[in-house]
Amino acid sequence: MTDAPPAPRRTALDARHRALGATMTDFAGWDMPLRYGSERDEHTAVRTRAGLFDLSHMGEISLTGPQAGQALDHALVGHLSALAVGRARYTMICDDEGGILDDLIVYRLGDEEFLVVANAANAQVVLDALTERAGGFEASVRDDRDAYALIAVQGPEAQGILGSLTDADLAGLKYYAGLPGTVAGVPAMIARTGYTGEDGFELFLAPDDAERVWDALTEAGASAGLVPCGLSCRDTLRLEAGMPLYGHELSTDITPFDAGLGRVVKFDKPGDFVGREALEAASRRADSVTPRTLVGLVAEGRRVPRAGYAVLAADGSRIGRVTSGAPSPTLGRPIAMAYVDARYAKPGTEGVTVDIRGTQEPYEVVALPFYRRER
Protein backbone atom coordinates (compact mmCIF):
# COMPACT_ATOMS: atom_id res chain seq x y z
CA MET A 1 0.00 0.00 0.00
CA THR A 2 1.41 3.38 -1.01
CA ASP A 3 0.64 6.78 0.43
CA ALA A 4 -1.62 8.97 -1.70
CA PRO A 5 0.09 12.07 -3.10
CA PRO A 6 -0.68 15.24 -1.15
CA ALA A 7 -3.58 17.33 -2.41
CA PRO A 8 -2.51 20.39 -4.43
CA ARG A 9 -2.21 23.60 -2.46
CA ARG A 10 -4.67 26.40 -3.15
CA THR A 11 -3.84 30.09 -3.39
CA ALA A 12 -5.69 32.82 -1.53
CA LEU A 13 -7.57 33.53 -4.78
CA ASP A 14 -8.84 29.99 -5.33
CA ALA A 15 -12.49 30.94 -4.70
CA ARG A 16 -12.25 33.75 -7.27
CA HIS A 17 -10.90 31.39 -9.93
CA ARG A 18 -13.67 28.87 -9.37
CA ALA A 19 -16.37 31.54 -9.35
CA LEU A 20 -15.04 32.68 -12.75
CA GLY A 21 -15.31 29.12 -14.11
CA ALA A 22 -11.58 28.60 -14.53
CA THR A 23 -10.22 25.28 -15.74
CA MET A 24 -7.89 24.30 -12.91
CA THR A 25 -4.74 22.20 -13.12
CA ASP A 26 -2.12 20.79 -10.76
CA PHE A 27 1.03 22.81 -11.37
CA ALA A 28 4.10 22.20 -9.18
CA GLY A 29 1.88 21.06 -6.33
CA TRP A 30 -0.56 23.97 -6.63
CA ASP A 31 -4.12 24.01 -7.96
CA MET A 32 -3.84 26.82 -10.51
CA PRO A 33 -6.07 28.32 -13.23
CA LEU A 34 -5.09 27.05 -16.67
CA ARG A 35 -7.61 29.21 -18.52
CA TYR A 36 -10.91 30.94 -17.88
CA GLY A 37 -12.29 30.68 -21.41
CA SER A 38 -10.32 31.03 -24.62
CA GLU A 39 -6.56 31.04 -24.02
CA ARG A 40 -6.15 32.82 -27.38
CA ASP A 41 -8.46 35.62 -26.20
CA GLU A 42 -6.57 35.88 -22.93
CA HIS A 43 -3.26 36.04 -24.80
CA THR A 44 -4.57 38.74 -27.15
CA ALA A 45 -5.92 40.76 -24.23
CA VAL A 46 -2.45 40.96 -22.69
CA ARG A 47 -0.89 41.99 -26.00
CA THR A 48 -3.48 44.66 -26.75
CA ARG A 49 -5.11 45.65 -23.43
CA ALA A 50 -4.35 43.99 -20.10
CA GLY A 51 -4.47 40.66 -18.28
CA LEU A 52 -4.72 39.77 -14.60
CA PHE A 53 -2.72 36.80 -13.24
CA ASP A 54 -2.55 34.95 -9.94
CA LEU A 55 1.11 33.96 -9.48
CA SER A 56 0.92 33.07 -5.81
CA HIS A 57 2.51 29.69 -6.48
CA MET A 58 5.93 31.31 -6.95
CA GLY A 59 8.49 30.77 -4.18
CA GLU A 60 9.53 33.80 -2.10
CA ILE A 61 12.67 33.51 0.03
CA SER A 62 14.04 36.37 2.14
CA LEU A 63 17.69 36.99 2.99
CA THR A 64 18.46 39.53 5.70
CA GLY A 65 21.51 40.61 7.64
CA PRO A 66 24.74 42.60 7.30
CA GLN A 67 26.19 40.11 4.80
CA ALA A 68 23.02 39.17 2.92
CA GLY A 69 24.40 40.67 -0.29
CA GLN A 70 27.71 38.82 0.02
CA ALA A 71 25.86 35.58 0.73
CA LEU A 72 23.90 35.99 -2.49
CA ASP A 73 27.09 36.82 -4.41
CA HIS A 74 28.48 33.47 -3.23
CA ALA A 75 25.28 31.49 -3.78
CA LEU A 76 24.23 32.90 -7.18
CA VAL A 77 26.01 33.75 -10.43
CA GLY A 78 25.13 37.47 -10.27
CA HIS A 79 26.63 40.41 -8.39
CA LEU A 80 23.72 41.06 -6.05
CA SER A 81 25.57 43.07 -3.41
CA ALA A 82 25.95 45.78 -6.08
CA LEU A 83 22.19 45.99 -6.59
CA ALA A 84 20.72 49.32 -5.52
CA VAL A 85 17.88 49.40 -3.02
CA GLY A 86 14.60 49.34 -4.95
CA ARG A 87 16.02 47.53 -7.98
CA ALA A 88 15.63 43.93 -9.18
CA ARG A 89 17.86 41.62 -11.19
CA TYR A 90 17.37 38.45 -13.21
CA THR A 91 19.94 35.85 -12.18
CA MET A 92 20.50 32.12 -11.73
CA ILE A 93 21.56 29.62 -9.12
CA CYS A 94 23.87 26.90 -10.45
CA ASP A 95 25.35 23.69 -9.10
CA ASP A 96 29.07 22.93 -8.81
CA GLU A 97 29.15 21.76 -12.45
CA GLY A 98 27.59 24.97 -13.74
CA GLY A 99 24.17 23.41 -14.40
CA ILE A 100 21.19 25.64 -13.71
CA LEU A 101 19.20 24.79 -10.58
CA ASP A 102 16.76 27.64 -11.25
CA ASP A 103 16.45 31.10 -12.74
CA LEU A 104 15.45 33.78 -10.26
CA ILE A 105 14.52 37.39 -9.77
CA VAL A 106 16.15 39.08 -6.79
CA TYR A 107 14.74 42.32 -5.35
CA ARG A 108 16.74 44.50 -2.97
CA LEU A 109 14.22 45.80 -0.45
CA GLY A 110 16.72 47.47 1.90
CA ASP A 111 20.40 47.75 2.75
CA GLU A 112 20.27 44.38 4.51
CA GLU A 113 17.15 42.84 2.97
CA PHE A 114 16.67 40.90 -0.28
CA LEU A 115 13.72 38.98 -1.69
CA VAL A 116 14.50 36.00 -3.95
CA VAL A 117 11.66 34.73 -6.15
CA ALA A 118 12.08 31.15 -7.39
CA ASN A 119 9.99 29.04 -9.71
CA ALA A 120 7.32 27.07 -7.86
CA ALA A 121 8.71 23.66 -8.81
CA ASN A 122 12.20 24.58 -7.59
CA ALA A 123 11.39 26.67 -4.52
CA GLN A 124 12.43 24.02 -1.99
CA VAL A 125 15.64 23.24 -3.89
CA VAL A 126 16.53 26.93 -3.97
CA LEU A 127 15.64 27.40 -0.30
CA ASP A 128 17.81 24.45 0.72
CA ALA A 129 20.73 25.62 -1.42
CA LEU A 130 20.57 29.21 -0.17
CA THR A 131 20.37 28.03 3.44
CA GLU A 132 23.47 25.89 3.00
CA ARG A 133 25.44 28.46 0.99
CA ALA A 134 24.68 31.33 3.39
CA GLY A 135 26.01 29.33 6.32
CA GLY A 136 29.34 31.18 6.55
CA PHE A 137 27.84 34.66 6.35
CA GLU A 138 26.06 37.02 8.73
CA ALA A 139 22.79 36.43 6.94
CA SER A 140 19.51 34.73 7.69
CA VAL A 141 17.47 32.80 5.12
CA ARG A 142 13.70 32.66 5.64
CA ASP A 143 11.04 30.72 3.77
CA ASP A 144 8.39 33.35 2.98
CA ARG A 145 6.26 31.32 0.59
CA ASP A 146 3.26 31.58 2.92
CA ALA A 147 3.81 35.27 3.60
CA TYR A 148 2.96 36.51 0.12
CA ALA A 149 0.27 36.41 -2.49
CA LEU A 150 1.48 37.54 -5.92
CA ILE A 151 -0.79 39.23 -8.44
CA ALA A 152 0.35 40.49 -11.85
CA VAL A 153 -1.32 42.97 -14.18
CA GLN A 154 0.32 42.92 -17.61
CA GLY A 155 -0.28 44.71 -20.89
CA PRO A 156 -0.31 48.19 -22.45
CA GLU A 157 -3.18 49.33 -20.20
CA ALA A 158 -1.57 48.00 -17.00
CA GLN A 159 -0.16 51.31 -15.78
CA GLY A 160 -3.44 53.15 -16.19
CA ILE A 161 -5.42 50.43 -14.43
CA LEU A 162 -3.04 50.06 -11.50
CA GLY A 163 -2.46 53.81 -11.33
CA SER A 164 -6.09 54.40 -10.40
CA LEU A 165 -5.66 52.26 -7.27
CA THR A 166 -2.25 53.25 -5.91
CA ASP A 167 -0.37 56.17 -4.43
CA ALA A 168 2.90 54.92 -6.01
CA ASP A 169 4.70 56.83 -8.78
CA LEU A 170 4.26 54.24 -11.50
CA ALA A 171 5.41 56.55 -14.28
CA GLY A 172 8.74 56.96 -12.52
CA LEU A 173 9.15 53.28 -11.71
CA LYS A 174 11.79 51.78 -13.99
CA TYR A 175 11.73 48.29 -15.50
CA TYR A 176 13.14 45.78 -13.00
CA ALA A 177 12.53 48.08 -10.05
CA GLY A 178 10.14 47.96 -7.13
CA LEU A 179 8.85 50.20 -4.37
CA PRO A 180 6.54 49.98 -1.39
CA GLY A 181 3.09 51.48 -1.74
CA THR A 182 -0.58 50.79 -1.30
CA VAL A 183 -2.95 49.18 -3.80
CA ALA A 184 -6.67 49.47 -3.12
CA GLY A 185 -5.76 50.70 0.33
CA VAL A 186 -3.57 47.77 1.38
CA PRO A 187 0.26 47.59 1.63
CA ALA A 188 2.11 46.02 -1.28
CA MET A 189 5.52 45.84 -2.88
CA ILE A 190 4.96 47.01 -6.45
CA ALA A 191 7.49 45.75 -9.01
CA ARG A 192 7.75 46.60 -12.69
CA THR A 193 8.53 43.04 -13.72
CA GLY A 194 6.72 40.27 -15.60
CA TYR A 195 6.94 37.22 -17.82
CA THR A 196 4.84 38.21 -20.82
CA GLY A 197 6.96 40.49 -22.97
CA GLU A 198 4.63 43.38 -22.16
CA ASP A 199 4.87 46.27 -19.73
CA GLY A 200 3.28 45.44 -16.42
CA PHE A 201 3.52 45.08 -12.68
CA GLU A 202 3.76 42.36 -10.07
CA LEU A 203 2.23 42.99 -6.67
CA PHE A 204 3.56 41.24 -3.55
CA LEU A 205 1.02 41.46 -0.73
CA ALA A 206 -0.36 39.59 2.24
CA PRO A 207 -2.55 36.61 1.29
CA ASP A 208 -5.42 38.02 3.35
CA ASP A 209 -5.47 41.09 1.09
CA ALA A 210 -5.39 39.18 -2.20
CA GLU A 211 -9.14 39.04 -2.88
CA ARG A 212 -9.58 42.75 -2.15
CA VAL A 213 -6.82 43.72 -4.59
CA TRP A 214 -7.97 41.23 -7.26
CA ASP A 215 -11.52 42.58 -7.09
CA ALA A 216 -10.35 46.20 -7.19
CA LEU A 217 -8.17 45.56 -10.24
CA THR A 218 -11.00 43.70 -11.95
CA GLU A 219 -13.35 46.64 -11.41
CA ALA A 220 -10.78 49.30 -12.35
CA GLY A 221 -9.80 47.43 -15.51
CA ALA A 222 -13.29 46.58 -16.79
CA SER A 223 -13.54 49.59 -19.10
CA ALA A 224 -9.99 49.02 -20.38
CA GLY A 225 -10.67 45.41 -21.39
CA LEU A 226 -8.78 43.70 -18.55
CA VAL A 227 -9.44 39.94 -18.36
CA PRO A 228 -8.31 37.21 -15.93
CA CYS A 229 -5.61 35.04 -17.47
CA GLY A 230 -4.38 31.53 -16.73
CA LEU A 231 -1.09 29.67 -17.01
CA SER A 232 -1.76 28.54 -20.57
CA CYS A 233 -1.64 32.01 -22.10
CA ARG A 234 1.25 32.96 -19.80
CA ASP A 235 3.21 30.19 -21.51
CA THR A 236 2.46 31.36 -25.06
CA LEU A 237 3.20 34.96 -24.07
CA ARG A 238 6.62 34.10 -22.65
CA LEU A 239 7.36 31.84 -25.62
CA GLU A 240 6.68 34.65 -28.11
CA ALA A 241 8.93 36.89 -26.00
CA GLY A 242 11.73 34.30 -26.12
CA MET A 243 11.79 33.90 -22.33
CA PRO A 244 13.16 30.57 -21.05
CA LEU A 245 11.14 28.21 -18.89
CA TYR A 246 12.82 25.98 -16.33
CA GLY A 247 12.46 22.32 -17.25
CA HIS A 248 12.36 23.24 -20.94
CA GLU A 249 15.09 25.71 -21.96
CA LEU A 250 16.85 25.54 -18.57
CA SER A 251 17.95 22.56 -16.48
CA THR A 252 20.92 21.13 -14.61
CA ASP A 253 22.17 19.81 -17.99
CA ILE A 254 22.31 23.37 -19.33
CA THR A 255 24.71 26.16 -18.33
CA PRO A 256 23.81 29.84 -18.69
CA PHE A 257 26.21 29.97 -21.65
CA ASP A 258 24.39 27.11 -23.41
CA ALA A 259 21.15 29.05 -23.00
CA GLY A 260 22.64 32.23 -24.49
CA LEU A 261 22.40 33.88 -21.05
CA GLY A 262 26.07 34.02 -20.15
CA ARG A 263 25.64 37.75 -19.50
CA VAL A 264 24.06 36.97 -16.11
CA VAL A 265 27.30 35.34 -14.89
CA LYS A 266 29.51 37.97 -13.24
CA PHE A 267 33.09 36.72 -12.99
CA ASP A 268 34.37 40.13 -11.91
CA LYS A 269 32.47 40.26 -8.61
CA PRO A 270 34.49 39.94 -5.39
CA GLY A 271 34.94 36.52 -3.83
CA ASP A 272 34.27 33.03 -5.10
CA PHE A 273 30.85 31.64 -6.04
CA VAL A 274 29.37 28.19 -6.46
CA GLY A 275 30.03 26.79 -9.93
CA ARG A 276 32.62 29.40 -10.90
CA GLU A 277 35.30 27.01 -12.18
CA ALA A 278 32.85 25.03 -14.32
CA LEU A 279 31.26 28.23 -15.65
CA GLU A 280 34.64 29.66 -16.58
CA ALA A 281 35.24 26.53 -18.63
CA ALA A 282 31.79 26.86 -20.20
CA SER A 283 32.57 30.47 -21.04
CA ARG A 284 35.78 29.48 -22.81
CA ARG A 285 33.91 26.85 -24.83
CA ALA A 286 31.31 29.43 -25.81
CA ASP A 287 34.04 31.81 -26.96
CA SER A 288 35.57 29.16 -29.25
CA VAL A 289 32.78 26.87 -30.39
CA THR A 290 29.27 26.58 -28.98
CA PRO A 291 28.10 22.97 -29.40
CA ARG A 292 24.44 23.94 -29.14
CA THR A 293 22.54 27.17 -29.49
CA LEU A 294 19.02 28.17 -28.52
CA VAL A 295 17.12 29.39 -31.58
CA GLY A 296 13.62 30.23 -32.68
CA LEU A 297 11.71 28.14 -35.22
CA VAL A 298 8.67 29.33 -37.18
CA ALA A 299 6.49 26.79 -38.99
CA GLU A 300 5.83 26.98 -42.69
CA GLY A 301 2.74 24.81 -42.15
CA ARG A 302 0.17 24.45 -39.40
CA ARG A 303 1.44 21.51 -37.34
CA VAL A 304 2.58 22.39 -33.82
CA PRO A 305 5.95 21.16 -32.48
CA ARG A 306 6.14 20.00 -28.88
CA ALA A 307 8.96 19.71 -26.36
CA GLY A 308 11.26 16.80 -27.13
CA TYR A 309 10.58 16.62 -30.87
CA ALA A 310 13.71 16.13 -32.98
CA VAL A 311 15.07 18.92 -35.17
CA LEU A 312 16.58 17.59 -38.40
CA ALA A 313 18.92 18.83 -41.13
CA ALA A 314 18.17 18.50 -44.84
CA ASP A 315 19.88 15.10 -44.95
CA GLY A 316 17.66 13.80 -42.15
CA SER A 317 20.36 13.82 -39.48
CA ARG A 318 19.32 14.95 -36.00
CA ILE A 319 20.73 18.38 -35.14
CA GLY A 320 18.77 19.28 -32.03
CA ARG A 321 15.53 19.14 -30.10
CA VAL A 322 12.54 21.32 -29.47
CA THR A 323 12.30 22.67 -25.92
CA SER A 324 8.97 24.58 -26.17
CA GLY A 325 6.39 24.86 -28.90
CA ALA A 326 2.89 26.26 -29.35
CA PRO A 327 0.63 28.08 -31.80
CA SER A 328 1.50 31.80 -31.71
CA PRO A 329 -1.65 33.95 -31.55
CA THR A 330 0.39 37.04 -32.46
CA LEU A 331 2.21 35.55 -35.46
CA GLY A 332 -0.65 33.30 -36.51
CA ARG A 333 1.72 30.35 -36.99
CA PRO A 334 3.22 27.62 -34.80
CA ILE A 335 6.53 28.57 -33.17
CA ALA A 336 9.14 26.80 -31.09
CA MET A 337 12.37 27.28 -29.24
CA ALA A 338 15.01 24.60 -29.79
CA TYR A 339 18.61 23.77 -29.01
CA VAL A 340 20.40 23.02 -32.27
CA ASP A 341 23.94 22.39 -33.45
CA ALA A 342 25.60 25.80 -33.74
CA ARG A 343 26.22 25.23 -37.48
CA TYR A 344 22.47 25.40 -38.06
CA ALA A 345 21.71 28.33 -35.75
CA LYS A 346 22.06 31.19 -38.23
CA PRO A 347 18.70 32.82 -39.03
CA GLY A 348 17.52 31.78 -42.46
CA THR A 349 19.35 28.42 -42.44
CA GLU A 350 17.65 26.29 -45.09
CA GLY A 351 16.47 22.70 -44.92
CA VAL A 352 15.67 22.56 -41.20
CA THR A 353 12.67 20.43 -40.27
CA VAL A 354 10.97 19.12 -37.14
CA ASP A 355 9.96 15.48 -36.91
CA ILE A 356 6.30 15.66 -35.93
CA ARG A 357 5.05 12.12 -35.48
CA GLY A 358 7.09 10.76 -38.35
CA THR A 359 6.62 13.65 -40.76
CA GLN A 360 9.39 16.15 -41.43
CA GLU A 361 7.72 19.56 -41.23
CA PRO A 362 9.71 22.54 -42.61
CA TYR A 363 10.65 25.32 -40.20
CA GLU A 364 12.41 28.64 -40.59
CA VAL A 365 15.28 29.39 -38.19
CA VAL A 366 14.87 32.87 -36.70
CA ALA A 367 16.52 34.97 -34.01
CA LEU A 368 14.83 35.26 -30.63
CA PRO A 369 12.53 36.78 -29.52
CA PHE A 370 9.65 36.17 -31.89
CA TYR A 371 7.87 39.25 -30.55
CA ARG A 372 9.12 42.52 -29.10
CA ARG A 373 6.74 45.19 -27.88
CA GLU A 374 7.01 48.77 -29.06
CA ARG A 375 8.50 50.99 -26.34
ChimeraX attribute file (.defattr): number of C-alpha atoms within 10 A of each C-alpha:
attribute: neighborCount
match mode: 1-to-1
recipient: residues
	/A:1	3
	/A:2	4
	/A:3	5
	/A:4	6
	/A:5	7
	/A:6	7
	/A:7	10
	/A:8	14
	/A:9	15
	/A:10	15
	/A:11	22
	/A:12	19
	/A:13	22
	/A:14	17
	/A:15	12
	/A:16	14
	/A:17	22
	/A:18	13
	/A:19	8
	/A:20	12
	/A:21	13
	/A:22	19
	/A:23	15
	/A:24	18
	/A:25	15
	/A:26	14
	/A:27	16
	/A:28	16
	/A:29	16
	/A:30	19
	/A:31	18
	/A:32	26
	/A:33	25
	/A:34	20
	/A:35	22
	/A:36	21
	/A:37	15
	/A:38	13
	/A:39	19
	/A:40	16
	/A:41	15
	/A:42	25
	/A:43	27
	/A:44	18
	/A:45	24
	/A:46	30
	/A:47	22
	/A:48	14
	/A:49	19
	/A:50	29
	/A:51	30
	/A:52	26
	/A:53	19
	/A:54	26
	/A:55	21
	/A:56	25
	/A:57	25
	/A:58	20
	/A:59	24
	/A:60	27
	/A:61	22
	/A:62	23
	/A:63	25
	/A:64	20
	/A:65	17
	/A:66	15
	/A:67	20
	/A:68	23
	/A:69	25
	/A:70	23
	/A:71	27
	/A:72	25
	/A:73	23
	/A:74	24
	/A:75	25
	/A:76	27
	/A:77	28
	/A:78	25
	/A:79	21
	/A:80	26
	/A:81	20
	/A:82	12
	/A:83	17
	/A:84	15
	/A:85	18
	/A:86	20
	/A:87	20
	/A:88	25
	/A:89	20
	/A:90	16
	/A:91	23
	/A:92	23
	/A:93	26
	/A:94	28
	/A:95	19
	/A:96	13
	/A:97	18
	/A:98	24
	/A:99	22
	/A:100	23
	/A:101	22
	/A:102	23
	/A:103	23
	/A:104	18
	/A:105	17
	/A:106	25
	/A:107	26
	/A:108	26
	/A:109	20
	/A:110	13
	/A:111	17
	/A:112	16
	/A:113	19
	/A:114	26
	/A:115	20
	/A:116	25
	/A:117	21
	/A:118	25
	/A:119	20
	/A:120	20
	/A:121	18
	/A:122	17
	/A:123	22
	/A:124	16
	/A:125	15
	/A:126	26
	/A:127	21
	/A:128	12
	/A:129	17
	/A:130	24
	/A:131	19
	/A:132	12
	/A:133	18
	/A:134	21
	/A:135	12
	/A:136	10
	/A:137	16
	/A:138	14
	/A:139	22
	/A:140	18
	/A:141	22
	/A:142	15
	/A:143	17
	/A:144	16
	/A:145	19
	/A:146	13
	/A:147	13
	/A:148	23
	/A:149	25
	/A:150	24
	/A:151	22
	/A:152	25
	/A:153	33
	/A:154	31
	/A:155	26
	/A:156	21
	/A:157	23
	/A:158	24
	/A:159	18
	/A:160	14
	/A:161	23
	/A:162	23
	/A:163	16
	/A:164	14
	/A:165	17
	/A:166	18
	/A:167	14
	/A:168	17
	/A:169	10
	/A:170	18
	/A:171	9
	/A:172	8
	/A:173	17
	/A:174	14
	/A:175	15
	/A:176	18
	/A:177	20
	/A:178	24
	/A:179	20
	/A:180	16
	/A:181	16
	/A:182	18
	/A:183	24
	/A:184	18
	/A:185	14
	/A:186	15
	/A:187	16
	/A:188	23
	/A:189	19
	/A:190	25
	/A:191	25
	/A:192	23
	/A:193	25
	/A:194	18
	/A:195	20
	/A:196	24
	/A:197	23
	/A:198	25
	/A:199	23
	/A:200	25
	/A:201	27
	/A:202	23
	/A:203	27
	/A:204	22
	/A:205	22
	/A:206	17
	/A:207	17
	/A:208	13
	/A:209	19
	/A:210	23
	/A:211	16
	/A:212	16
	/A:213	21
	/A:214	21
	/A:215	13
	/A:216	18
	/A:217	23
	/A:218	19
	/A:219	13
	/A:220	18
	/A:221	23
	/A:222	12
	/A:223	9
	/A:224	16
	/A:225	15
	/A:226	26
	/A:227	22
	/A:228	22
	/A:229	30
	/A:230	27
	/A:231	20
	/A:232	17
	/A:233	24
	/A:234	21
	/A:235	20
	/A:236	23
	/A:237	25
	/A:238	20
	/A:239	28
	/A:240	26
	/A:241	19
	/A:242	22
	/A:243	17
	/A:244	20
	/A:245	18
	/A:246	16
	/A:247	15
	/A:248	14
	/A:249	19
	/A:250	20
	/A:251	18
	/A:252	15
	/A:253	11
	/A:254	16
	/A:255	25
	/A:256	25
	/A:257	24
	/A:258	22
	/A:259	18
	/A:260	15
	/A:261	14
	/A:262	16
	/A:263	12
	/A:264	17
	/A:265	21
	/A:266	17
	/A:267	17
	/A:268	9
	/A:269	17
	/A:270	12
	/A:271	9
	/A:272	14
	/A:273	23
	/A:274	19
	/A:275	21
	/A:276	21
	/A:277	15
	/A:278	16
	/A:279	24
	/A:280	15
	/A:281	13
	/A:282	19
	/A:283	18
	/A:284	12
	/A:285	14
	/A:286	17
	/A:287	10
	/A:288	8
	/A:289	10
	/A:290	17
	/A:291	13
	/A:292	21
	/A:293	21
	/A:294	25
	/A:295	25
	/A:296	27
	/A:297	28
	/A:298	22
	/A:299	21
	/A:300	14
	/A:301	11
	/A:302	12
	/A:303	16
	/A:304	18
	/A:305	28
	/A:306	19
	/A:307	16
	/A:308	15
	/A:309	18
	/A:310	23
	/A:311	27
	/A:312	23
	/A:313	19
	/A:314	12
	/A:315	8
	/A:316	14
	/A:317	10
	/A:318	17
	/A:319	19
	/A:320	22
	/A:321	21
	/A:322	25
	/A:323	22
	/A:324	23
	/A:325	24
	/A:326	19
	/A:327	21
	/A:328	21
	/A:329	19
	/A:330	15
	/A:331	12
	/A:332	10
	/A:333	16
	/A:334	20
	/A:335	29
	/A:336	27
	/A:337	32
	/A:338	27
	/A:339	23
	/A:340	23
	/A:341	19
	/A:342	16
	/A:343	13
	/A:344	21
	/A:345	20
	/A:346	13
	/A:347	14
	/A:348	14
	/A:349	14
	/A:350	14
	/A:351	15
	/A:352	23
	/A:353	24
	/A:354	29
	/A:355	20
	/A:356	15
	/A:357	10
	/A:358	7
	/A:359	9
	/A:360	17
	/A:361	20
	/A:362	21
	/A:363	25
	/A:364	17
	/A:365	24
	/A:366	17
	/A:367	15
	/A:368	18
	/A:369	16
	/A:370	20
	/A:371	17
	/A:372	12
	/A:373	11
	/A:374	7
	/A:375	5
